[in-house]
């Protein structure tokens, strides 16, 4: 099935956690250490910087009170940008799907809270697949009868994983930033961008490799996840190139914004030239489910009718997913 992407949107909160801020927390990290290992110099958070400084987020339950913006507000801002770029009113949306890694609510669905902020009255539900939460709805819709889907669907992925970070743990503190992405998609109305070749795979036996317990801290088996992500994303990019690459088109790569060194390894293994690799994690950190789509959104006006973009991600579960974004006239 071919999906048409009508508009992308993104939003990053204002509060900035620099490497110098992390150094000042005295948790055994430096700018040089961070840049060498993950290539991140800054990230954004929905929490107050004073709160992080004085508590190091030792109680993630209290972090909810320290936020300057909720997930729903972050998601609604990204959605308004996506709607504006799509050139449609919120009233045209026939379904809202949301998801992320650690939703503000167990109940109601995050999609319901976002739809309320946008004054959308339509079916709403969440598909929570951690860092692959943007990919999962696309895969699900690809299995459906296009005629049964609404004309326009809104997908929103707000992720605020900084709220789950123990800022006494340098391995987690250096990674996470908060952001939201949103997309207006359709199976029936053409647009300048097509979404092709949706895939989603999982290995439930590895469900314990990346974990955020309810009202608990983020935890992952970093080394094994890092190795797996390189292998999985390399394979997905190679498969997308083999299936969709056209000689006179630009084949680019946007990966899960987890770790710049990891992405560089994928580019090397998959033979992606440096000038065809696009990312934003150096300035915004690992933004979970929002990551790859915020990269695409921030370049929305720059993609040309010659661009093909291989998008691949890895998330908890473990899950891994991909699609090709093809721009046209």
C-alpha positions as CSV (number, residue, x, y, z in Angstrom):
1,X,0.0,0.0,0.0
2,X,1.1,3.5,-0.8
3,X,0.7,6.2,1.9
4,X,0.8,9.9,1.1
5,X,2.4,12.2,3.5
6,X,0.8,15.6,3.4
7,X,2.6,17.4,6.2
8,X,5.1,16.9,9.0
9,X,5.5,18.9,12.2
10,X,7.9,19.0,15.2
11,X,8.3,20.7,18.5
12,X,11.2,20.8,21.0
13,X,10.7,22.4,24.5
14,X,12.7,25.5,25.3
15,X,14.7,24.3,28.4
16,X,18.2,23.2,27.2
17,X,20.5,20.7,28.9
18,X,24.0,21.4,27.6
19,X,27.0,19.2,28.2
20,X,28.3,21.9,30.5
21,X,25.1,21.6,32.6
22,X,25.8,17.9,32.9
23,X,29.4,18.5,33.9
24,X,28.2,20.9,36.6
25,X,26.0,18.1,38.0
26,X,29.2,16.4,39.0
27,X,28.2,13.0,37.9
28,X,31.5,12.0,36.3
29,X,31.0,13.2,32.8
30,X,32.6,15.8,30.6
31,X,31.9,17.4,27.2
32,X,34.8,15.4,25.7
33,X,33.5,12.1,27.2
34,X,30.0,12.7,25.9
35,X,31.1,13.8,22.4
36,X,33.4,10.8,22.0
37,X,30.8,8.3,22.9
38,X,27.5,9.6,21.7
39,X,28.1,12.8,19.8
40,X,25.4,14.8,21.6
41,X,26.2,18.4,22.7
42,X,22.7,19.5,23.8
43,X,19.2,18.2,24.5
44,X,15.9,19.7,25.5
45,X,13.7,18.9,28.5
46,X,10.1,19.6,29.6
47,X,11.4,19.8,33.2
48,X,12.7,22.8,35.0
49,X,16.5,23.0,34.9
50,X,16.5,24.1,38.5
51,X,14.5,21.0,39.4
52,X,17.1,18.7,37.7
53,X,20.0,20.7,39.3
54,X,18.7,20.4,42.8
55,X,17.1,16.9,42.8
56,X,18.8,15.1,39.9
57,X,15.3,13.8,39.3
58,X,15.7,11.3,42.1
59,X,11.9,10.9,42.3
60,X,10.4,10.6,38.8
61,X,6.9,10.9,40.2
62,X,7.7,14.4,41.3
63,X,9.1,15.2,37.9
64,X,5.5,15.4,36.5
65,X,5.1,18.5,38.7
66,X,8.4,20.0,37.5
67,X,7.4,20.1,33.8
68,X,7.0,23.3,32.0
69,X,4.9,21.7,29.2
70,X,2.9,18.5,29.0
71,X,3.3,15.8,26.4
72,X,-0.1,16.7,25.0
73,X,0.8,20.3,24.6
74,X,4.1,19.3,23.0
75,X,2.2,17.0,20.6
76,X,-0.5,19.6,19.8
77,X,2.2,22.1,18.8
78,X,3.8,19.6,16.4
79,X,0.4,18.7,15.1
80,X,-0.6,22.3,14.3
81,X,2.6,22.6,12.2
82,X,1.8,19.4,10.3
83,X,-1.8,20.6,9.6
84,X,-0.6,23.9,8.4
85,X,1.9,22.3,6.1
86,X,-0.7,19.9,4.8
87,X,-3.0,22.9,4.1
88,X,-6.0,21.4,5.9
89,X,-8.0,22.3,9.0
90,X,-8.1,20.1,12.1
91,X,-11.8,19.3,11.3
92,X,-10.6,17.3,8.3
93,X,-8.9,14.8,10.4
94,X,-10.8,11.5,10.7
95,X,-8.6,9.7,13.2
96,X,-5.9,10.5,15.7
97,X,-3.2,8.0,16.7
98,X,-0.5,8.8,19.3
99,X,2.3,6.9,20.9
100,X,5.6,7.1,22.6
101,X,7.9,5.5,25.2
102,X,6.5,6.7,28.5
103,X,3.1,8.4,28.1
104,X,1.9,10.9,30.7
105,X,-1.3,8.8,31.1
106,X,-2.0,5.1,31.4
107,X,-5.6,6.2,30.8
108,X,-7.0,8.0,28.8
109,X,-5.2,7.6,25.5
110,X,-2.6,10.2,24.8
111,X,-4.4,10.7,21.4
112,X,-7.6,11.7,23.2
113,X,-5.8,14.5,25.2
114,X,-4.1,15.8,22.0
115,X,-7.3,15.6,20.0
116,X,-9.1,17.7,22.7
117,X,-6.4,20.3,22.5
118,X,-6.8,20.5,18.7
119,X,-10.7,20.4,19.0
120,X,-10.8,17.3,16.9
121,X,-13.8,15.0,17.3
122,X,-12.8,11.6,15.7
123,X,-11.8,8.1,16.7
124,X,-8.6,8.2,18.8
125,X,-6.3,5.6,20.2
126,X,-2.6,5.0,21.1
127,X,-0.1,2.6,19.6
128,X,2.8,2.5,22.0
129,X,5.9,0.9,20.6
130,X,8.5,3.0,22.3
131,X,11.0,4.5,19.9
132,X,9.2,2.8,16.9
133,X,5.9,4.4,17.8
134,X,5.9,6.5,14.6
135,X,6.6,3.5,12.4
136,X,4.0,1.1,14.1
137,X,0.8,3.0,12.9
138,X,2.1,3.1,9.4
139,X,2.7,-0.6,9.4
140,X,-0.7,-1.3,10.9
141,X,-2.5,0.9,8.3
142,X,-0.6,-0.9,5.5
143,X,-2.4,-4.1,6.5
144,X,-5.8,-2.4,6.3
145,X,-8.3,-1.8,3.5
146,X,-7.5,1.8,2.3
147,X,-11.2,2.4,1.6
148,X,-12.1,1.8,5.2
149,X,-9.6,4.4,6.5
150,X,-10.5,8.1,6.9
151,X,-9.4,10.5,4.2
152,X,-6.8,12.1,6.6
153,X,-5.2,10.5,9.7
154,X,-3.1,12.4,12.2
155,X,-0.2,10.6,13.8
156,X,1.5,12.3,16.9
157,X,4.5,11.0,18.8
158,X,5.3,13.1,21.8
159,X,8.2,11.7,23.9
160,X,9.5,13.2,27.2
161,X,12.0,10.6,28.3
162,X,14.0,13.1,30.3
163,X,11.3,12.7,33.0
164,X,12.3,9.1,33.4
165,X,16.1,9.8,33.7
166,X,18.0,9.4,36.9
167,X,20.4,12.3,36.5
168,X,22.8,10.6,38.9
169,X,23.4,8.0,36.1
170,X,25.7,9.5,33.5
171,X,25.0,6.8,31.0
172,X,21.3,7.8,30.8
173,X,21.7,11.5,31.5
174,X,23.8,12.2,28.4
175,X,21.3,10.6,26.0
176,X,17.8,11.8,26.4
177,X,16.0,14.9,25.1
178,X,12.3,15.6,24.7
179,X,10.4,16.4,21.5
180,X,7.2,15.7,19.6
181,X,6.6,14.9,15.9
182,X,3.3,14.8,14.0
183,X,2.3,13.7,10.5
184,X,-0.9,14.1,8.3
185,X,-1.2,11.0,6.2
186,X,-3.7,9.6,3.7
187,X,-4.2,6.5,1.7
188,X,-6.4,8.2,-0.9
189,X,-5.4,11.8,-1.4
190,X,-2.1,12.2,-3.3
191,X,0.7,14.6,-2.1
192,X,4.3,15.4,-2.9
193,X,5.6,12.7,-0.6
194,X,4.9,8.9,-0.6
195,X,5.6,6.4,2.2
196,X,6.7,3.1,0.7
197,X,7.8,-0.3,1.9
198,X,6.6,-0.2,5.6
199,X,8.1,-2.8,7.8
200,X,7.9,-3.7,11.5
201,X,9.6,-6.7,13.2
202,X,10.1,-7.7,16.8
203,X,11.9,-10.0,19.1
204,X,9.8,-10.3,22.3
205,X,12.5,-12.5,23.9
206,X,14.5,-9.3,24.2
207,X,11.7,-7.3,25.9
208,X,13.8,-6.7,29.0
209,X,16.7,-4.9,27.1
210,X,15.0,-1.5,27.2
211,X,12.6,-0.8,30.1
212,X,10.8,2.1,31.7
213,X,8.7,0.9,34.6
214,X,5.6,2.8,35.5
215,X,6.7,5.8,37.6
216,X,10.3,4.4,37.4
217,X,13.6,5.2,35.7
218,X,14.7,4.4,32.2
219,X,17.0,1.4,32.0
220,X,18.7,-0.4,29.1
221,X,21.3,-3.0,28.3
222,X,23.3,-0.4,26.4
223,X,26.0,-2.5,24.8
224,X,23.7,-5.2,23.4
225,X,21.1,-2.7,22.2
226,X,23.8,-0.7,20.5
227,X,25.2,-3.7,18.6
228,X,21.7,-4.9,17.7
229,X,20.6,-1.4,16.5
230,X,23.6,-1.2,14.1
231,X,22.9,-4.6,12.6
232,X,19.2,-4.1,12.3
233,X,19.3,-0.6,10.8
234,X,22.1,-1.5,8.4
235,X,20.0,-4.4,7.1
236,X,16.9,-2.3,6.7
237,X,18.7,0.5,4.8
238,X,20.3,-2.1,2.5
239,X,16.9,-3.7,1.9
240,X,15.2,-0.4,1.1
241,X,18.0,0.5,-1.3
242,X,17.8,-2.8,-3.1
243,X,14.0,-2.6,-3.4
244,X,13.5,1.1,-4.2
245,X,16.7,2.8,-5.3
246,X,16.6,4.5,-8.7
247,X,19.7,5.6,-10.5
248,X,18.8,9.3,-11.0
249,X,17.4,9.9,-7.5
250,X,19.2,10.9,-4.3
251,X,19.2,8.0,-1.7
252,X,19.5,9.4,1.8
253,X,19.3,8.0,5.3
254,X,17.6,9.2,8.5
255,X,17.9,6.8,11.4
256,X,16.7,6.5,15.0
257,X,18.3,9.4,16.8
258,X,19.9,7.4,19.5
259,X,23.7,7.9,19.2
260,X,25.7,9.6,16.5
261,X,28.5,7.1,16.7
262,X,26.0,4.3,16.1
263,X,24.5,6.1,13.1
264,X,27.9,6.6,11.7
265,X,28.6,2.9,12.0
266,X,25.3,2.2,10.1
267,X,26.3,4.6,7.3
268,X,29.7,3.0,7.0
269,X,28.3,-0.5,6.8
270,X,25.4,0.4,4.5
271,X,27.7,2.6,2.3
272,X,25.7,5.8,2.9
273,X,27.8,8.9,2.0
274,X,28.3,11.5,4.7
275,X,26.4,14.2,2.7
276,X,23.3,11.9,2.4
277,X,23.0,11.2,6.2
278,X,20.8,13.6,8.0
279,X,20.3,13.9,11.8
280,X,19.6,16.4,14.6
281,X,20.6,14.4,17.8
282,X,23.8,16.4,18.2
283,X,21.6,19.4,19.1
284,X,18.5,17.7,20.6
285,X,19.6,14.3,21.9
286,X,17.8,11.0,21.7
287,X,14.1,12.1,21.4
288,X,12.7,8.5,21.3
289,X,9.7,8.0,19.2
290,X,9.9,11.6,17.8
291,X,13.5,11.4,16.6
292,X,13.7,10.4,12.9
293,X,10.5,12.3,12.0
294,X,11.7,15.5,13.6
295,X,14.7,15.3,11.4
296,X,12.5,14.9,8.3
297,X,10.2,17.7,9.5
298,X,13.1,20.2,10.2
299,X,14.1,19.8,6.5
300,X,10.5,19.6,5.1
301,X,11.0,22.6,2.8
302,X,14.4,21.4,1.6
303,X,13.5,18.0,0.2
304,X,13.3,18.0,-3.6
305,X,11.4,15.9,-6.1
306,X,14.6,13.8,-6.5
307,X,14.9,12.7,-2.9
308,X,14.4,9.2,-1.5
309,X,14.9,8.9,2.2
310,X,15.4,5.6,3.9
311,X,14.1,5.9,7.5
312,X,14.9,3.2,10.0
313,X,14.4,2.8,13.7
314,X,14.9,0.5,16.7
315,X,12.8,0.5,19.9
316,X,12.0,-1.5,23.0
317,X,10.3,-4.8,22.6
318,X,12.8,-5.2,20.9
319,X,11.3,-3.8,17.7
320,X,12.8,-2.5,14.5
321,X,11.0,-0.8,11.6
322,X,11.5,1.1,8.4
323,X,10.0,2.9,5.4
324,X,11.1,4.8,2.3
325,X,9.9,8.4,2.0
326,X,9.8,9.4,-1.7
327,X,9.4,13.0,-2.7
328,X,7.9,14.0,-6.1
329,X,6.3,16.9,-7.8
